[in-house]
Every structure is written in structure tokens, then in C-alpha cells.
Amino acid sequence: MAKTRPCVIVSRDELNAHLSTVVVCPLTSTIHPRWRTRLSIKCAGRSAEICPDQIRTISKSRLEEKLGKLTPKTSAELTRLLGELYAT
């Protein structure tokens, strides 16, 4: 739990502006190419997977440096995947 790991903030900017928390999907360097619940990306020049199946809410105080931004294509794919996992 004390480990620092990169993540993708998935909560809306409108919420983030007013709350002391953000909703994130953590990244992992353990690649699972056959898992439909993961999304492969490059982060800081390394292969990684976004883990929307591990979504969580964290305090903004835990955030450190911004490493980058998702491409529009990756962002759309993540939105689709989150809908598939959590929409009713």
C-alpha cells in the first residue's frame, strides 16, 4: 500500500475541482495481453497496462508529478472499457 505507482485520473475535471479526492485507474508493468479488462500503453517510455478493473478513489495529496496525457484514441478506448465494466 505504501508503494507509489502511476495512475490515470478518470474522474471528471468538474468533480476534481471541488473534491479532495480523485478516481484513478492504476498502471502496472505486468502485461496481460489476453485480459480484456486491461489497456496497453506506453508510460514514461515503458510498456504498461491501465487497470480499470482496479479502479479506486484516492486523496489528491497522494498525487505527485504528471507523467503525460492519454491520446484521444486511448482515452476513448478507456472510456469504452470503463462503460463495459461498470455501466448497467
Secondary structure, DSSP 4 states (H G I P E B T S, - for coil): ------EEE-S-HHHHTT-SEEEEEEEESS--TT-TT-EEEEETTEEEEE-GGG-EEEEGGG---------HHHHHHHHHHHHHHH--
